[in-house]
C-alpha cells in the first residue's frame, strides 16, 4: 500500500471535524478551515474529506437532505435528524442486534451490520412551535 503524504490541510480538516459534534457539511468545514488556510479551495476540502472517509478515519452521512454530512466518530452509532432545522444528533443508545436478526429472516445472505437514521422534530424546533 502506498504511503500517504502528510498534509497540514488534511490534518486541519480532521481536527476541525473532531472538535465539532454538529455533523457539518463540507461547506461548513470549508468555512471553518478558511480562517487557518485562506487560500484553500472547496475542492481540496471535498477531496480530503472523501480520502478520510476511504481511510476509515471519519464517516460520511447521507441523511436524505441532499447534502453529505461528516462525523469524526467512526464507531457504530445511530443518528437523529430534525425535519425542521436539519440538525443531526448522535443518539446515545446501543446498536440493536435484533434489527440484524429480524432482517436476516428475509435475506439469503449474511447480515452483519446496519445503518439507521431516525427522523422527527428536535427539542428546539418543538419549543419554537409552542412559543
Secondary structure, 3 states (H helix, E strand, C coil): CCCCCCCHHHHHHHHHHHCCCCCCEHHHHHHHHCCCCCCCCHHHHHHHHHHHHHCCCCEEEECCCCCEEEECCCCCCEEEEECCCCCEEEECCCCCHHHHHHHHCCCCCCCCCCCCEEEECCHHHHHHHHC
